[in-house]
């Protein structure tokens, strides 16, 4: 199957994209975007038919899974292992196309129609470098969800994250409890992964990228010179530095869709998948408070589909609370204001969390991520051999974890992550557009890099355990209208402080021999709207992080898991929605506290554990 996939992208259309990358990366960015969107849509009607086959939904299923994202694809695949159960998987977006699975193109996918393209509400304390002071919040609207849109950075987080969940009253979610599920889904080929912690035979491929830049080598070297050990950060100890573990294999993105659904396509008649189907409401009997189905908008009409056993919402930390509230499950005061009758009063939409990182730009005499010197024929050869940067996940190459509060702790609980991107904000037109940077900010700070073709790269200091909490609220009772997103970044002063400290840690690395060897220097163009503060003063850097509040797309917590005694909890430790029978949530929204890393991997874990919980509750023992 893989051999077939590798051959398909090497058609003239995809080769044309890489030809365009080679010769008109910045100058003809719009041409590239148009070409990519053309391919994402299927190229032509014939291709579209090949990848967008759909089904006629039946009127009743045992389980209905809402959202074919990271969790939904995994859940549907695992539940359909019981041939006696009939499963319906519903996805608002379309099919995952081949061009989406070329890792280097990750920047461009945020500009396509497979992205919900959410935006936060305006604020005066964050996102100040973005248009209208609103941060773009990409989310996958496609088979595979955000595992098709993300940067394929694979981390589990820290064992203390899960022990903390258990301490909060979530029995069964300690690190000891969840480790088997990490190992169950991992199909890791990372050669130096710690044997007792890694999974080798699961469906989700995890690997090193074969291509590495000199900048990545220097970053890894500098971090070690700063005191970190090179280690498997997904093993026993997280503190350390490493080349990036990625959800890729053979220079191909390994999405949830590819991992779980591709292998069983056409083999399980009990699993139905319906694309371009927006679930507008969970059907709940207000008297018995039992979920019995969903209302779906598809094919230009509304359907009501019944669930004999359960409805499972895996729509993500934005769509899940929106759907629950539209269905009468949520904070009663807000629902009353929206004209929705409350069935159960729960803190849906609260506890919103995210990771942010104020990228720092550096120049170097080493080559940053460029695409010159590749002719079409050379690109084809290199892709076949998985050579060159095309398997690099959007240029992300290396990662390091520090516990800045306890710098002498070998096995600490990291509070900051630095990850390296081997290009600058000017490396291609999709980056600044994806983040929604104001033209004035871009021109004053980054245009010179583009105009003079300067080799530059970025380090993102990502805060790992933010204390700020936001909220998702309804804007309308129309399910097609986007909800209101209040990120509430930096509402807690700790988050500003740790962001600045992480930024200063990144800058300090240029004094290490590894970075000195490639002549790394801080790109010191000033933010015009921070000019009232002395450059490099604490006040300047605080202004800086409030401008470049780059989301790392880790939205979570909005349907919080917790014990019955926790008034802010929406689901119990078996992921059942409080007060409603036959309704569960399984996605990043159940996280009581965000994990110390990138949550795509942990969401796979949540789905795997949820599938076993559901099987146990319905008496299915394999």
C-alpha positions as CSV (number, residue, x, y, z in Angstrom):
1,X,0.0,0.0,0.0
2,X,2.8,2.4,0.9
3,X,4.5,1.8,-2.4
4,X,1.4,2.8,-4.2
5,X,1.1,6.0,-2.1
6,X,4.7,7.0,-2.8
7,X,4.2,6.7,-6.5
8,X,1.0,8.7,-6.6
9,X,2.4,12.0,-5.4
10,X,5.1,11.9,-8.0
11,X,2.6,12.8,-10.8
12,X,3.2,15.9,-12.7
13,X,0.9,18.1,-10.5
14,X,2.8,17.5,-7.3
15,X,6.1,17.7,-9.0
16,X,5.0,21.1,-10.3
17,X,4.5,22.2,-6.7
18,X,8.1,21.3,-5.8
19,X,9.3,23.0,-9.0
20,X,7.5,26.1,-7.9
21,X,9.1,25.8,-4.4
22,X,12.5,25.6,-6.0
23,X,12.3,28.7,-8.2
24,X,9.6,30.9,-6.8
25,X,9.3,30.3,-3.1
26,X,8.5,33.9,-2.1
27,X,8.0,35.7,-5.4
28,X,5.2,33.6,-6.6
29,X,3.7,32.4,-3.3
30,X,0.1,33.0,-4.6
31,X,0.7,30.6,-7.5
32,X,1.9,28.0,-5.1
33,X,-1.1,28.4,-2.8
34,X,-3.5,28.2,-5.7
35,X,-1.8,25.0,-7.0
36,X,-1.9,23.4,-3.6
37,X,-5.5,24.3,-3.1
38,X,-6.3,22.8,-6.5
39,X,-4.6,19.6,-5.5
40,X,-6.2,19.5,-2.1
41,X,-9.6,19.8,-3.7
42,X,-8.8,16.8,-5.8
43,X,-7.3,18.4,-8.9
44,X,-10.3,17.4,-11.0
45,X,-13.7,15.7,-10.6
46,X,-12.2,12.3,-11.5
47,X,-9.6,12.4,-8.8
48,X,-12.2,13.7,-6.4
49,X,-14.4,10.6,-6.9
50,X,-11.5,8.4,-6.1
51,X,-11.0,9.9,-2.7
52,X,-14.4,11.1,-1.7
53,X,-16.6,8.0,-1.9
54,X,-19.4,8.3,0.6
55,X,-22.3,6.3,2.0
56,X,-26.0,6.5,2.4
57,X,-26.5,6.7,6.1
58,X,-28.8,4.2,7.7
59,X,-31.4,5.3,10.3
60,X,-29.9,3.6,13.3
61,X,-26.5,2.5,14.6
62,X,-25.1,1.1,17.8
63,X,-22.6,3.9,18.2
64,X,-22.3,7.3,16.5
65,X,-18.9,9.0,16.7
66,X,-19.0,12.7,16.0
67,X,-15.8,14.0,14.4
68,X,-13.2,12.0,12.4
69,X,-10.2,13.7,13.9
70,X,-7.3,12.3,15.9
71,X,-9.6,10.6,18.5
72,X,-12.6,9.9,16.2
73,X,-10.8,7.8,13.6
74,X,-9.1,5.8,16.4
75,X,-12.3,5.2,18.3
76,X,-14.3,4.2,15.2
77,X,-11.7,1.7,14.2
78,X,-11.4,0.2,17.7
79,X,-15.2,-0.1,18.2
80,X,-15.7,-1.6,14.8
81,X,-13.5,-4.5,15.9
82,X,-16.7,-6.0,17.3
83,X,-18.4,-7.2,14.1
84,X,-21.8,-7.3,16.0
85,X,-21.7,-3.5,16.5
86,X,-22.6,-1.1,13.7
87,X,-20.6,2.2,13.9
88,X,-21.3,5.6,12.1
89,X,-18.4,8.0,11.9
90,X,-19.4,11.6,11.0
91,X,-17.0,14.2,9.7
92,X,-17.8,17.8,8.8
93,X,-14.9,18.1,6.3
94,X,-13.9,16.2,3.2
95,X,-11.3,13.5,2.4
96,X,-7.6,13.6,3.2
97,X,-5.8,14.1,-0.1
98,X,-2.3,13.0,-1.0
99,X,-0.7,16.5,-1.0
100,X,-1.7,16.9,2.6
101,X,0.6,14.1,3.5
102,X,3.8,15.8,2.3
103,X,5.3,17.0,5.6
104,X,7.1,20.1,4.3
105,X,3.8,21.5,3.1
106,X,2.4,21.9,6.6
107,X,2.4,25.7,6.5
108,X,0.1,25.8,3.5
109,X,-2.6,23.6,4.9
110,X,-3.7,26.3,7.3
111,X,-4.7,28.4,4.3
112,X,-6.9,25.7,2.7
113,X,-10.5,24.7,3.0
114,X,-9.6,21.8,5.3
115,X,-9.1,24.3,8.1
116,X,-12.0,25.6,10.2
117,X,-10.1,28.9,10.4
118,X,-11.2,30.0,13.8
119,X,-10.1,33.3,15.3
120,X,-10.0,34.4,18.9
121,X,-11.8,37.4,20.2
122,X,-9.8,40.7,20.2
123,X,-7.7,41.4,23.2
124,X,-5.4,44.1,24.5
125,X,-3.1,41.7,26.4
126,X,-2.1,39.2,23.7
127,X,-2.0,38.6,19.9
128,X,-1.0,42.3,19.4
129,X,1.1,41.6,16.3
130,X,-1.9,39.9,14.6
131,X,-4.6,41.5,12.5
132,X,-7.2,43.1,14.7
133,X,-5.4,41.6,17.8
134,X,-7.0,38.3,17.0
135,X,-5.0,35.0,16.9
136,X,-5.8,32.6,14.2
137,X,-6.7,29.2,15.6
138,X,-6.4,26.5,12.9
139,X,-8.4,23.3,13.4
140,X,-8.7,20.3,11.0
141,X,-11.9,20.1,9.0
142,X,-11.0,16.9,7.2
143,X,-10.8,13.2,7.6
144,X,-8.0,12.8,10.2
145,X,-8.8,16.2,11.7
146,X,-5.9,18.2,13.1
147,X,-3.6,15.3,12.7
148,X,-3.7,16.3,9.0
149,X,-3.1,19.9,9.7
150,X,-0.5,19.8,12.5
151,X,3.3,19.8,12.4
152,X,3.6,16.1,13.3
153,X,5.7,16.8,16.4
154,X,5.3,13.7,18.6
155,X,5.5,14.1,22.4
156,X,3.7,12.3,25.2
157,X,4.2,15.0,27.9
158,X,5.5,14.3,31.4
159,X,4.5,11.3,33.6
160,X,3.6,13.9,36.3
161,X,0.9,15.3,34.0
162,X,-1.1,12.1,34.2
163,X,-0.4,11.5,37.9
164,X,-1.8,15.0,38.4
165,X,-4.9,14.0,36.6
166,X,-5.3,11.1,38.9
167,X,-4.6,13.3,42.0
168,X,-7.5,15.5,40.8
169,X,-9.8,12.5,41.3
170,X,-9.6,10.8,37.9
171,X,-9.1,7.2,38.8
172,X,-7.5,5.2,36.1
173,X,-5.6,8.1,34.5
174,X,-2.3,7.9,36.3
175,X,0.9,7.5,34.2
176,X,1.0,3.9,35.1
177,X,-2.5,3.5,33.8
178,X,-2.1,5.3,30.5
179,X,1.4,4.1,29.6
180,X,0.1,0.8,28.1
181,X,-2.2,2.8,25.8
182,X,0.7,4.9,24.5
183,X,2.6,1.8,23.7
184,X,-0.5,0.2,22.1
185,X,-0.9,2.8,19.4
186,X,2.8,3.6,18.8
187,X,4.6,2.1,15.8
188,X,7.9,3.7,16.6
189,X,11.0,3.3,14.5
190,X,13.0,5.7,16.6
191,X,16.2,3.5,17.1
192,X,17.3,4.9,20.4
193,X,13.9,5.0,22.1
194,X,13.9,3.5,25.6
195,X,12.8,-0.2,25.1
196,X,10.6,-0.4,28.2
197,X,8.7,2.8,27.3
198,X,8.2,2.6,23.5
199,X,5.6,0.9,21.4
200,X,6.8,-0.8,18.2
201,X,3.8,-2.5,16.7
202,X,1.0,0.0,16.8
203,X,-0.8,1.7,13.9
204,X,0.6,5.3,14.4
205,X,4.1,5.5,12.9
206,X,6.6,7.6,14.9
207,X,10.1,8.2,13.5
208,X,13.0,10.5,13.1
209,X,13.2,12.6,9.9
210,X,16.2,11.4,7.9
211,X,17.1,14.8,6.6
212,X,18.8,17.2,9.1
213,X,20.2,20.7,8.7
214,X,23.4,22.0,10.2
215,X,21.3,24.4,12.2
216,X,19.5,21.5,13.9
217,X,22.9,19.9,14.6
218,X,24.1,23.1,16.2
219,X,20.9,23.5,18.3
220,X,21.2,19.9,19.7
221,X,24.9,20.6,20.4
222,X,24.3,24.0,22.1
223,X,21.5,22.6,24.3
224,X,23.8,19.8,25.5
225,X,26.5,22.4,26.2
226,X,23.8,24.2,28.3
227,X,23.5,21.2,30.5
228,X,20.8,19.0,28.9
229,X,21.4,15.4,28.1
230,X,20.5,13.9,24.7
231,X,17.7,11.5,25.5
232,X,14.5,9.9,24.5
233,X,12.2,12.6,25.8
234,X,9.2,10.2,25.5
235,X,11.0,7.8,27.8
236,X,11.5,7.8,31.6
237,X,12.9,11.4,31.8
238,X,11.5,14.3,29.7
239,X,14.2,16.9,30.5
240,X,16.6,16.8,27.6
241,X,17.3,17.5,23.9
242,X,16.7,15.5,20.8
243,X,16.1,15.5,17.2
244,X,12.3,15.6,16.7
245,X,10.2,12.5,17.0
246,X,7.5,12.8,14.3
247,X,4.3,11.2,13.3
248,X,5.8,10.5,9.8
249,X,7.2,7.5,8.0
250,X,9.1,7.4,4.7
251,X,8.6,11.1,4.3
252,X,4.9,10.8,4.7
253,X,2.5,12.3,7.3
254,X,0.9,9.5,9.4
255,X,-2.5,11.0,10.3
256,X,-5.1,9.3,12.4
257,X,-7.0,8.6,9.2
258,X,-4.0,6.9,7.6
259,X,-3.1,5.1,10.8
260,X,-6.5,3.6,11.7
261,X,-8.9,3.8,8.7
262,X,-6.8,3.2,5.7
263,X,-5.8,-0.4,6.8
264,X,-9.5,-1.4,7.3
265,X,-11.0,0.3,4.3
266,X,-13.4,-2.0,2.6
267,X,-12.9,-4.7,5.2
268,X,-15.4,-3.8,7.9
269,X,-19.0,-3.5,6.6
270,X,-20.1,-2.5,10.1
271,X,-18.2,0.8,9.9
272,X,-19.8,3.6,7.9
273,X,-18.1,6.9,7.3
274,X,-20.0,10.0,6.2
275,X,-17.9,13.0,5.1
276,X,-19.1,16.6,4.8
277,X,-21.7,15.9,7.5
278,X,-22.1,18.5,10.2
279,X,-23.7,17.3,13.4
280,X,-25.9,20.2,14.5
281,X,-27.4,18.6,17.7
282,X,-27.2,15.6,20.0
283,X,-30.7,14.3,20.4
284,X,-31.5,14.0,24.1
285,X,-34.8,13.0,25.7
286,X,-35.4,15.8,28.2
287,X,-37.4,13.6,30.5
288,X,-35.1,10.6,30.8
289,X,-32.0,12.6,30.0
290,X,-30.8,10.0,27.6
291,X,-28.9,10.7,24.3
292,X,-30.6,8.7,21.6
293,X,-29.0,10.0,18.4
294,X,-27.9,13.1,16.4
295,X,-29.2,15.6,13.9
296,X,-26.9,15.8,10.9
297,X,-26.7,18.4,8.1
298,X,-25.5,16.6,4.9
299,X,-26.3,16.4,1.2
300,X,-28.3,19.6,1.5
301,X,-30.8,18.3,4.0
302,X,-31.1,17.4,7.7
303,X,-31.1,13.8,9.0
304,X,-31.9,12.3,12.3
305,X,-29.9,9.2,13.0
306,X,-30.5,7.1,16.1
307,X,-27.9,5.5,18.4
308,X,-28.9,2.3,20.1
309,X,-26.1,2.4,22.6
310,X,-24.1,5.7,22.7
311,X,-23.3,9.0,21.1
312,X,-19.6,9.8,21.4
313,X,-18.5,13.3,20.8
314,X,-14.9,13.6,19.5
315,X,-15.2,17.0,17.8
316,X,-12.3,18.7,19.6
317,X,-11.9,21.4,22.2
318,X,-13.8,24.0,20.1
319,X,-16.5,22.0,18.4
320,X,-17.3,19.7,21.2
321,X,-18.4,22.4,23.7
322,X,-20.3,24.2,20.9
323,X,-22.2,21.0,20.1
324,X,-23.0,20.2,23.7
325,X,-24.3,23.7,24.4
326,X,-26.4,23.6,21.2
327,X,-27.9,20.4,22.6
328,X,-28.9,21.8,25.9
329,X,-25.8,20.7,27.9
330,X,-23.9,23.6,29.4
331,X,-24.0,26.6,31.7
332,X,-27.7,27.3,32.3
333,X,-27.3,31.1,32.4
334,X,-25.5,31.2,29.1
335,X,-27.9,28.8,27.4
336,X,-30.9,30.8,28.7
337,X,-29.3,34.0,27.2
338,X,-29.1,32.1,23.9
339,X,-32.7,30.9,24.1
340,X,-31.7,27.2,24.6
341,X,-33.5,25.1,27.1
342,X,-31.1,23.6,29.6
343,X,-31.2,19.9,30.0
344,X,-28.2,19.6,32.3
345,X,-26.3,22.6,33.9
346,X,-22.6,21.9,33.4
347,X,-19.4,24.0,33.0
348,X,-19.1,23.3,29.3
349,X,-16.7,25.7,27.5
350,X,-14.8,26.7,30.6
351,X,-11.2,25.6,31.4
352,X,-9.9,26.4,27.9
353,X,-6.1,26.0,27.7
354,X,-3.5,26.4,25.1
355,X,0.3,26.5,24.6
356,X,1.8,29.7,23.2
357,X,5.4,30.5,22.1
358,X,6.9,33.9,21.1
359,X,9.2,32.9,18.3
360,X,12.7,34.3,18.3
361,X,14.5,34.8,15.0
362,X,18.3,34.3,14.5
363,X,20.6,34.7,11.6
364,X,23.4,32.3,10.7
365,X,26.1,31.5,8.1
366,X,24.7,28.0,7.7
367,X,22.0,27.4,5.1
368,X,18.5,27.7,6.4
369,X,15.6,26.0,4.9
370,X,15.6,26.9,1.2
371,X,14.6,25.0,-1.9
372,X,17.1,26.2,-4.4
373,X,19.2,23.8,-6.6
374,X,16.4,21.3,-7.1
375,X,15.2,20.6,-10.6
376,X,12.0,18.6,-11.1
377,X,13.9,15.4,-11.9
378,X,16.2,15.8,-8.9
379,X,13.2,16.4,-6.6
380,X,11.6,13.2,-7.9
381,X,14.7,11.2,-7.2
382,X,15.2,12.6,-3.7
383,X,11.6,12.1,-2.7
384,X,11.8,8.5,-3.8
385,X,14.8,8.1,-1.6
386,X,13.3,10.1,1.3
387,X,16.2,12.5,0.9
388,X,16.2,16.3,1.2
389,X,13.9,18.4,3.4
390,X,10.6,17.2,1.9
391,X,9.9,14.8,4.8
392,X,10.6,17.6,7.3
393,X,7.4,18.5,9.2
394,X,7.1,22.2,8.2
395,X,10.8,22.6,8.9
396,X,10.6,21.6,12.6
397,X,13.7,19.7,13.4
398,X,14.7,19.5,17.1
399,X,13.3,19.9,20.5
400,X,14.5,20.5,24.1
401,X,12.8,20.6,27.5
402,X,13.9,22.7,30.5
403,X,12.6,22.9,34.1
404,X,13.5,26.5,34.6
405,X,12.1,26.6,38.1
406,X,14.4,23.7,39.1
407,X,17.5,24.0,36.8
408,X,19.5,21.5,38.8
409,X,16.8,18.7,38.6
410,X,17.9,16.0,36.2
411,X,14.4,14.5,36.2
412,X,12.3,17.7,36.5
413,X,8.8,18.6,35.4
414,X,9.6,20.9,32.4
415,X,8.0,24.3,32.3
416,X,9.4,25.4,28.9
417,X,10.0,23.7,25.6
418,X,12.2,25.1,22.9
419,X,11.7,23.8,19.4
420,X,13.7,24.7,16.3
421,X,12.2,25.6,12.9
422,X,15.0,25.7,10.3
423,X,13.5,28.8,8.4
424,X,12.4,32.3,9.3
425,X,9.0,34.0,9.2
426,X,10.0,35.0,5.6
427,X,10.9,31.5,4.5
428,X,7.6,31.2,2.6
429,X,4.4,33.3,2.3
430,X,2.2,30.8,4.2
431,X,3.9,31.3,7.6
432,X,3.0,34.9,8.2
433,X,-0.4,34.5,6.6
434,X,-1.1,31.5,8.7
435,X,-0.4,33.4,11.8
436,X,-2.2,36.5,10.6
437,X,0.6,38.9,11.1
438,X,-0.1,42.6,10.5
439,X,1.7,43.9,7.4
440,X,3.3,46.7,9.4
441,X,4.8,44.2,11.9
442,X,6.0,41.9,9.1
443,X,7.5,44.7,7.1
444,X,9.4,46.3,10.0
445,X,10.7,43.1,11.4
446,X,11.0,40.4,8.7
447,X,10.9,41.9,5.2
448,X,14.6,42.6,5.2
449,X,15.3,38.9,5.7
450,X,13.3,38.1,2.6
451,X,14.6,41.0,0.5
452,X,18.2,40.3,1.2
453,X,17.8,36.5,1.2
454,X,19.4,36.2,4.6
455,X,19.8,32.7,6.2
456,X,17.7,32.7,9.3
457,X,15.8,30.4,11.6
458,X,13.4,30.5,14.5
459,X,13.3,29.0,18.0
460,X,9.9,28.8,19.7
461,X,9.9,28.9,23.5
462,X,6.6,27.2,24.3
463,X,5.2,27.5,27.8
464,X,4.2,24.0,29.0
465,X,1.9,24.5,32.0
466,X,0.1,27.8,31.6
467,X,-2.1,29.1,34.4
468,X,-4.4,31.2,32.3
469,X,-7.8,29.8,31.4
470,X,-10.2,30.9,28.6
471,X,-13.7,30.0,27.5
472,X,-15.7,28.9,24.5
473,X,-19.2,30.5,24.2
474,X,-22.0,30.4,21.7
475,X,-22.4,33.3,19.3
476,X,-25.6,31.9,17.8
477,X,-27.9,28.9,17.9
478,X,-27.1,28.4,14.2
479,X,-24.6,25.4,14.2
480,X,-22.9,26.9,11.1
481,X,-22.0,30.1,13.0
482,X,-18.6,29.9,14.8
483,X,-18.5,30.1,18.5
484,X,-16.8,32.9,20.4
485,X,-13.3,32.0,21.5
486,X,-11.9,33.9,24.5
487,X,-8.3,32.6,24.8
488,X,-7.6,34.8,27.8
489,X,-3.9,34.5,27.2
490,X,-1.7,36.1,29.9
491,X,-4.6,36.6,32.3
492,X,-2.3,35.1,34.9
493,X,1.0,36.9,35.4
494,X,3.0,33.6,35.6
495,X,2.4,33.0,31.9
496,X,4.1,36.3,30.9
497,X,6.9,35.6,33.3
498,X,7.7,32.0,32.0
499,X,7.3,33.1,28.4
500,X,10.0,35.8,28.9
501,X,12.2,33.4,30.8
502,X,11.9,30.9,28.0
503,X,12.7,33.5,25.4
504,X,15.8,34.5,27.3
505,X,16.8,30.9,27.5
506,X,16.6,30.6,23.7
507,X,18.7,33.7,23.3
508,X,21.3,32.5,25.8
509,X,22.1,29.5,23.6
510,X,23.8,31.7,21.0
511,X,26.7,32.0,23.5
512,X,27.3,28.2,23.4
513,X,30.0,26.9,21.1
514,X,27.5,24.9,19.0
515,X,25.8,28.0,17.8
516,X,28.9,30.1,17.7
517,X,30.3,27.6,15.2
518,X,27.7,28.7,12.7
519,X,27.8,32.4,13.6
520,X,24.3,32.6,15.1
521,X,23.2,36.1,16.0
522,X,19.9,37.5,17.4
523,X,17.8,39.2,14.7
524,X,17.4,42.5,16.6
525,X,14.8,44.4,14.6
526,X,12.5,46.2,17.0
527,X,8.8,45.9,17.3
528,X,7.6,49.5,16.5
529,X,4.8,49.4,19.1
530,X,7.3,48.4,21.9
531,X,9.7,51.2,21.2
532,X,8.8,53.0,24.4
533,X,10.8,50.3,26.3
534,X,14.6,50.1,26.3
535,X,15.7,47.3,24.0
536,X,16.3,44.0,25.8
537,X,14.8,45.3,29.0
538,X,12.4,43.1,30.9
539,X,9.6,45.5,29.8
540,X,10.5,45.1,26.2
541,X,10.4,41.3,26.3
542,X,7.1,41.4,28.0
543,X,5.8,43.6,25.2
544,X,7.4,41.2,22.7
545,X,5.6,38.1,24.1
546,X,2.3,39.9,24.1
547,X,2.7,40.7,20.5
548,X,4.0,37.4,19.2
549,X,1.5,35.2,21.0
550,X,1.8,32.4,18.6
551,X,-0.6,29.5,19.3
552,X,0.9,26.1,19.0
553,X,-2.6,24.7,18.3
554,X,-3.0,22.8,21.6
555,X,-6.6,23.8,22.6
556,X,-7.9,21.6,25.3
557,X,-9.9,21.4,28.6
558,X,-13.3,22.6,27.6
559,X,-15.3,19.5,28.7
560,X,-13.2,18.8,31.8
561,X,-12.9,15.3,33.2
562,X,-13.2,15.2,37.0
563,X,-15.0,13.5,39.9
564,X,-18.6,14.2,40.8
565,X,-17.4,16.5,43.6
566,X,-15.7,18.8,41.1
567,X,-18.3,21.4,40.1
568,X,-16.2,22.4,37.0
569,X,-16.2,18.8,35.6
570,X,-18.3,17.9,32.5
571,X,-17.4,14.2,32.2
572,X,-16.5,11.6,34.8
573,X,-13.3,9.4,34.6
574,X,-15.1,7.0,32.3
575,X,-15.8,10.0,30.0
576,X,-19.5,9.9,30.5
577,X,-21.2,13.3,30.4
578,X,-22.7,14.0,33.9
579,X,-26.4,13.9,34.0
580,X,-26.9,12.4,30.5
581,X,-27.1,8.7,29.8
582,X,-25.4,7.2,26.7
583,X,-23.3,10.3,25.9
584,X,-19.5,10.5,26.2
585,X,-16.7,12.8,25.2
586,X,-13.4,11.6,24.0
587,X,-10.9,14.2,22.7
588,X,-8.6,16.9,24.1
589,X,-11.5,18.8,25.7
590,X,-11.5,16.2,28.5
591,X,-8.0,17.1,29.7
592,X,-8.4,18.6,33.2
593,X,-4.9,20.2,32.8
594,X,-3.0,20.5,29.6
595,X,-0.1,18.2,29.3
596,X,3.6,19.3,29.1
597,X,4.1,18.7,25.4
598,X,2.2,18.5,22.1
599,X,-1.2,16.8,22.8
600,X,-1.8,15.0,19.5
601,X,-0.1,11.8,20.9
602,X,-2.0,12.0,24.2
603,X,-5.3,12.3,22.3
604,X,-4.5,9.0,20.6
605,X,-4.0,7.6,24.1
606,X,-7.4,9.1,25.2
607,X,-9.1,7.5,22.2
608,X,-7.5,4.1,22.8
609,X,-8.4,4.1,26.5
610,X,-11.9,5.4,25.7
611,X,-12.4,2.5,23.3
612,X,-11.5,0.0,26.0
613,X,-13.7,1.7,28.6
614,X,-16.7,1.6,26.2
615,X,-16.1,-2.1,25.3
616,X,-15.9,-2.9,29.0
617,X,-19.1,-1.0,29.8
618,X,-21.0,-2.9,27.0
619,X,-19.6,-6.3,27.9
620,X,-17.3,-6.8,24.9
621,X,-14.2,-8.6,25.9
622,X,-11.7,-9.5,23.2
